[in-house]
Amino acid sequence: MWTEAPLTGRSLDPHSLVLTFDDGPGPDTEELGQYLAAENIQAAFFAVGSQVRRSPEVITSLVECGHFVGNHSENHLDLTSSSLTDREAASEFLQTQAALRELDVPEPCYFRPPYGEWNAHLAHLFNSHLGIRLSGSGPVNWDIYGGDYSFWRNALGAEDAAQSYIRAIKKGNKGIVLFHDYSADDEQAASHNKTFEMIRLLVPRLRDMGYGFCSPDQISELQPAAVPSGSVVFQ
């Protein structure tokens, strides 16, 4: 089911974190997923359709590692933009979902709209489209963001980004944390992406500080909702 209000992790217990990654898969995503699995951390990777088609084997690896693979649209467009028709907005979800389905990604899968942009019209549209309604749920937002994208775009180091996240996590205390394992629409940020290196710094430090890592499905708001009745197939 699709809600008008973005879903977050504020129902989690204090010092509980869910790690999520956007805009991939990228060159380090497979290693990142394997590292997290070895650390017994189940994360969510919100994949861009165009990247899924370039690296389908990475998506398969993430699923095999026990991570959640979510839909982050086909072209990373603002779905609330007045320049997009309803059909185009729906297609952004459906194209990526088709690519994920070919790789046996479990459904319904979580969806995070690009830039977190969402509104009541999109919620109604996605609930009214039979294919979207049954294959996905969301929108999944975040509670904590340390700005890794800006660090990579400015060619800054993993240590600086890690410190930014530690400050943001201390302030937020709990919830869904946003990272970027790639930057599909920004070559500068993509070429300097050090998210994998940063995560290897963060995980042991956060554990030493008393934080624990939860899987996305431990968040009550993200647990499957009842399918609404009276929906129609979008034409």
N, C-alpha and C positions, 0 to 999 in steps of 0.2 A: 504493500500500500504506500501511496505517496502522500506526505503530509505538507500542509502549507508552511508550518514552522520548521526550519532546519533542525535536524536531530544532533544532539551533542552528548557528551559523556558526564554531565554534571551529577548524575545519579550514582556515580562510582564512589567508593569509599575514599577517604583522604589518602594521599600518597599512592593512588592507583593511576596508572598511565596506559593508554592504548596508543601504539605507534602506527601511524599511517603515512603512506608515501604516494605522492602525485607525479603525474606527467611522464612516467616511464612506459615500458621498460627502457633502461639505458645500459651502457656498457658494464656498469658495476652491479646491476640489479640482481643478477643471479647469485653472485658472491654474497651480496648483502642478505638475500633471503636465506642462504645456507648458513651464514653466520648467526642470524637471528634464531634459526631453528636449532642450531647447536647450543644456543644460550637459553633454549626453551621459551622463546618469545614468539607468539603468534601475532603477526601484524596484518595490516590490510594494505594492498597495493592497488591504487586507482589508476588504471592503465588507459592511455590514449590509443584509440583504434589504429591510427596510422603507425604507431610504434609497435603495437601488437603484431601487425602484419610483417614488420621488419624483423622481429625477434620472437617468433612463436615458441621457440624452444625455451625461452626464459619464463614465459607464462606457465608452461608445463612444469618447469622446475619449481616455481613458486607453489603451485598446487601440490606437487609431490612433497614439498617441505611442510605442508600443512597450513600455509598462509591463505588468507582471503584475497581473492582477486576481484576488484570492483571495476565498474565502468566510469570512465572520466570523459566521455564523449569522443567523437571521431576526430574533430579538428581543434578542440580546445577553444571554442567560441563562447562568448557570453550569450547564453540561451535566453536571457531576458531582453536582448537587444531588439528594438523595433524594426531593425533591418531583416530579421529572420521571420519567416512565415511559420505557422504551426507545424506544417509538414516538414520544414527544414529542421526545426527544433527536435521533432520526434525522430527524424532521420539521424541526428547526431547520436542519439542513444542507440537506435536500432542497428546502425552499421557496426558500432563497436561490439554490441551484444552478439551479433552474428559471428564476428571474428572470435570472440571468447567462447561461444557455443561450439564452434568447430574444434576447439582445444579442450572440450569437456570441462570447462569451468562450471562449478555447481550453480544452479539457479534456484530461487531468485538471488541475484547478486546485489551488493550495495552499489549505490550511485552517488558520486560527488560531482555536482555541477562545476564547471570551470569557474575559477575565482570565487566560488561559493555563492554565485548569483542565482537567486531563485525567487519565485513569487507565487501567489495564489493561482494565477492563470496556468502556470506550468504544472502545478499540482493537479489541477482539474484536467488538463490535457493528458497528462501521463496516466491518471486514473481511468480516463475514458478510452484509452487505447488498449485493446485487449492484450496485444503482444507485449507492450511495455508493462502493463499492470501485473502480468503473471511472471515476467522474467526479471523484474528488478524491484528495489525499494529504496526509499530515501526521502529527501536528500540528506546525506551524511555531511555534517559540518565539522568544525573542530573547536576546541577550547583554548589551546595553547599553540602559539607560533613564535619561533625565535628568529624568523627572517632569513633562513638559509639561502633562499633564492637571491636575495640582495648580496649576500656574501660571495656567492659564486659569480654573480654578474660583475662584481667589482674585483674579481680575482683575489679574494682574501682567503685566509687559511682556515683549516678545519678547527684549530684550537680556538680561534676567535669566535667562530660560529657556535662551537660547543659551549663556550662561556655565555653566549647570548641565550642559548636554550636553557642552560641551568638557571639563569636569572628569570626567564619566563616561566619555567616550571615551578620554581620557588614561589613565584607570585600567584600562579594559577592553582597550584597544589595538587590538582587531579584533573583527569579528563583525556580527551582525544588530542594527541599531539600531531601537528602537521609538519611533514618534511617533503622534500622533492628528490626522488632518486634520479631524475633527469629533468630536462627543460626543453620539451619538444618544440616550442615556438621561439626559443631564444638561443642562438648559436653561441653567443658569448658566455651565457650562464652554463650551457651544456658542456662546453669545452673545459670549464674550470670546476665542474661539479665534484665536490669532495664529501658527499653525504655518507658514503660507506666509511671513509676514514673518520668522519665526525661521530658516527654511530658507535664505532669501536672505542672511541674516547668516552662517550656518554654512558653507555650501558653499565660498565663497572662503577663509574662515579655515582650514578644515580642509585645503584643498589647500595653503595656504601652510605648514601645519604638517607636510606630507609624507604626508597620508592620501589614499588613492585609493578610488574607488567601484566596486564590483562589482555585477553583476546577480545576482539570487537563484539562477539556474540554474548559477552558477559555484561554488556551495557543494556539495561532493560529497554531503553528507547529503540535499540537496534534489533531487538528480537522480533521475529516475524509477526506481522499484524494481520488481522483478518482481511480477506479480500472484500472490498466494498461491493454491495449488490447494486444492480441496476446500471452497470457500466455498459458502454457501447463500443463497438469497433470503430476506431478512428478511420476516416476516409481521406 
